[in-house]
Amino acid sequence: MTSNLSSFFNPQPERSSRLLRTSHLRIDGISLTLGNRKVLTDISLTVSSGQRIGLIGENGSGKSTLLKVAAGLLTPDQGTVRHETQFGTAVGLFHQTPPFAPDATVAQAIESAIKRVRMVTDRVDSLAQEIAKAPSDTNVVERYAVALTEAERLNAWDIDYTIATTLSGLGLEDITEDRRCDELSGGQLARLSLAWLLLHEPEILLLDEPTNHLDDYAKEYLERTLSTWRGPVLVASHDRSFLDSTITGVADLDPSPIPAQENHSADHVQEDSSGISEFTGKYSDYLAARALARIQWQRQYRDEQAELERLHRVIQDSQQIGHLDWKPRTEGGAAKKFHADRNAAVVSRRVKNSTARFETLKSNQIAKPPTEPRFSAMAVARHDSQLEKSRQGLAVSNLELESRLEPVSFKLAPDEKLLVTGVNGTGKSTLLRLIAGELTPTGGSIRRSPDARIGLLHQENRIPKLLSNTPNAEVTNSPEGSPTAAEAFTSAVGADCAMRNTIGSFGLLRESDEDLPVDALSVGQLKRLELAIVLAQSPDILLLDEPTNHLALSLVSVLEEQIPDYPGIVIIASHDRWLRDRWTGLHIQL
């Protein structure tokens, strides 16, 4: 089912006049269970031409799964997906798997993206030659006209220019065409996959975290491209600035912030975990509307509970009218009976009316607003930290790594925070790995306390590597053979640390997710698990490489709020414009 945020939410789709007919992506009543976990429940959503819908929700809420269902890569248990399109390619999905062969060259990958354009231009050339041989053949002339119209629609004559501008816009202009795709870095491969999809021009565009490896320039290019996209766009993204400047509406997979009725068939409040909440407007508008809707929900719940309590007291107290010791003036038996009967009738009517109102309100009362997620990871690490203010902090002097990082220098006190920004390839991740001791510099120096604990949250998923470094870990609870999240946590940090700082104390994973096998966790859940592993060891120097990637938007906001209070040094490498615009600590640009 679809629920709307009070008067703030408008499910009416916006229409685009750019197409003669409107294209639609229609998702109707989708439910899907993977393994023992129900990932999607009764999801319905329509995205039309001119709409760019931001798909948001907590990690593990099913955003990537829904995109795969929409693309036809997963078959739902219930529900249907329809692609109502006008032209050739119906739907295209940007996700973790590149759409070209790993051993292909960059040139071959690009050519596979524009294969349809090449075929159309070849058809135009071939039919033109046929017309030259038989100019009176009306059948050939008609087929030529159709092919020419299709070529013009695809901007076939400008395709080489389009390729160049797309590669440049996504920061790929310096990669040689003969380079093999399996030789590219992870970021380059992701950007090439995005370039492939944009050049392929599917009518319905599905994007799963498209900005993870994009710098400001590339993000701005993608925003401009999507603003003129002719078909429906559905995008799951953690990037708040990107969402705010790109989308025309929000689809939230989290439980609806609309008040729900209380479930009287059980001893607990039923949370509406199905359906989707839709909102028309920018992401920042959605945040404001959701916050106001929650305030109204809390006020309504408070008022209803107060009224229920009042009615309950009335029912309990309304056993008699007037003073308890009041007696009629005459002691006659008839008078006593008359007044007693009248008193009983009035009391009965009052109790009956109050009881009826009480039962009606109780049966229709709204559920208690769910508790906001409490991310306490930074607080747990802060409590456990043994950092001494007398330590020397961190001094980086002319630190460099040949071909990867130009010389950089800075000094940080034991509790200072630093944001490192810069375009792709300037060495942000390299800088963090040098400080962590994972790489050896070719020049410069790093000075820090010799016993300083250093924790590095990598940009990519490192859980398999962490587990491979603890071969003796006990795995007992996962029937799939993969360790559970809780077991992986204990294996990575050690039993003593895991007992001191339990995985549940961080508020990063739901209790039910702690027993899920690692192989069943979403990318965002894996990121949460790795963050818990890093913070459990209470590093004196905390290094975060693109920490907002893959994390739910609500968690990212709380993480940013708590970083200034962390007792040690924090260095963040990030492309996140929302974070950068609100950063109050030190800042360097590579």
Secondary structure, DSSP 8 states (H G I E B T S, - for coil): -EEE-GGG--------SSSSS--EEEEEEEEEEETTEEEEEEEEEEEETT-EEEEE-STTSSHHHHHHHHHTSS--SEEEEEEE-SSS--EEEESSS-SS-TTSBHHHHHHHHTHHHHHHHHHHHHHHHHHHH-TT-HHHHHHHHHHHHHHHHTTGGGHHHHHHHHHHHTT-TTS-TTSBGGGS-HHHHHHHHHHHHHHH--SEEEEESTTTT--HHHHHHHHHHHHT--S-EEEE-S-HHHHHHH-SEEEE-S--SS--B--TTSSS-----SSEEEEES-HHHHHHHHHHHHHHHHHHHHHHHHHHHHHHHHHHHTTSSS-TT---SS--HHHHHHHHHHHHHHHHHHHHHHHHHHHHHHHH-B----------HHHHHHHH----TTS--EEEEEEEETTTEEEEEEEE-TT-EEEEE-STTS-HHHHHHHHHTSS--SEEEEEE-TT--EEEE-SS--HHHHHHT-TT----S-TTSS-BHHHHHHHHH-HHHHHHS-GGGG--S-GGGGGSBGGGS-HHHHHHHHHHHHHHT--SEEEEESTTTTS-HHHHHHHHHHGGG-SSEEEEE---HHHHHT--SEEEE-
